[in-house]
């Protein structure tokens, strides 16, 4: 009986040691994955910043003006003039319908302590 009392805790300690060893390596693997993902996120953010800079460079007004002038024969692009834009009053708006109130309405009192009629 006594050897059994020595063997069972020994196996329990060995099992816990194996579990701790396994968890340690699993944690290290997750930390490596997280570091890899953080590096990838940083790289992608750098690429996005570079692409935004390229987009701003390609959309310079002077460059677009020159491209429009070079390709005028094919595209026929002209600068926008104020006469080409309409007025807000020229926009057709649907007519406003009558305001229909259903049920009863009660006036609100400006006094917060006044009783409200249910």
C-alpha positions in Angstrom: 0.0 0.0 0.0 2.8 2.4 0.9 4.6 2.0 -2.5 1.3 2.9 -4.2 1.2 6.2 -2.2 4.7 7.0 -3.5 4.0 6.0 -7.1 0.7 7.9 -7.6 2.1 11.3 -6.6 5.2 10.6 -8.7 3.1 10.0 -11.8 0.9 13.0 -11.0 4.0 15.2 -10.8 5.3 13.7 -14.1 2.0 14.3 -15.8 1.9 17.9 -14.6 5.4 18.4 -15.7 4.6 17.1 -19.2 1.5 19.4 -19.3 3.5 22.4 -18.3 6.2 21.6 -20.9 3.6 21.2 -23.6 1.9 24.5 -22.6 5.2 26.3 -22.5 5.9 25.3 -26.1 2.4 26.1 -27.2 2.7 29.6 -25.6 6.0 30.2 -27.3 4.5 29.1 -30.7 1.6 31.6 -30.2 4.1 34.4 -29.3 6.1 33.7 -32.5 2.8 33.7 -34.5 1.8 37.0 -32.9 5.2 38.6 -33.6 5.0 37.4 -37.3 1.5 38.9 -37.6 2.7 42.2 -36.0 5.5 42.3 -38.5 3.1 41.6 -41.4 0.8 44.3 -40.2 3.6 46.8 -40.0 4.8 45.8 -43.5 1.2 46.2 -44.9 0.8 49.6 -43.2 4.1 50.7 -44.9 2.8 49.5 -48.3 -0.5 51.4 -47.8 1.4 54.6 -46.9 3.6 54.1 -50.0 0.6 53.6 -52.2 -1.2 56.6 -50.7 1.9 58.7 -51.5 2.0 57.3 -55.1 -1.7 58.1 -55.5 -1.1 61.7 -54.3 1.9 62.0 -56.7 -0.1 60.7 -59.7 -3.1 62.9 -58.9 -1.1 66.2 -58.8 -3.3 68.9 -60.5 -0.4 70.0 -62.7 0.2 66.5 -64.0 -3.5 65.9 -64.6 -3.8 69.2 -66.4 -0.8 68.3 -68.6 -2.3 64.8 -69.3 -5.7 66.4 -70.3 -3.9 68.8 -72.6 -1.9 66.0 -74.2 -4.9 63.8 -74.7 -7.4 66.6 -75.7 -7.9 65.2 -79.1 -9.0 61.8 -77.8 -10.8 62.8 -74.6 -12.0 66.3 -75.1 -11.6 67.2 -71.4 -12.2 70.8 -70.5 -11.8 72.6 -67.2 -15.0 72.9 -65.2 -16.5 76.4 -65.3 -19.1 77.9 -63.0 -21.6 78.2 -65.8 -21.6 74.4 -66.1 -23.0 74.0 -62.6 -26.7 74.5 -61.8 -28.3 76.3 -58.9 -29.9 74.6 -56.0 -33.2 76.2 -56.9 -33.1 74.3 -60.2 -33.2 71.0 -58.5 -36.7 69.5 -58.7 -37.8 68.6 -55.2 -41.0 66.6 -54.4 -43.8 68.8 -53.0 -44.1 68.7 -49.2 -47.3 66.9 -48.1 -49.5 68.2 -45.4 -48.5 67.4 -41.8 -51.0 65.0 -40.3 -51.3 64.7 -36.6 -53.0 61.7 -35.2 -54.2 61.3 -31.6 -54.1 64.0 -29.0 -51.2 66.2 -28.2 -50.5 67.8 -24.9 -48.5 71.0 -24.3 -45.2 70.5 -22.5 -44.7 72.6 -19.5 -41.4 74.5 -19.1 -41.5 73.7 -15.3 -39.8 70.4 -14.7 -41.8 69.9 -11.5 -45.2 70.3 -13.1 -47.4 67.3 -13.3 -47.9 65.8 -16.8 -51.4 64.7 -17.8 -51.4 61.1 -18.8 
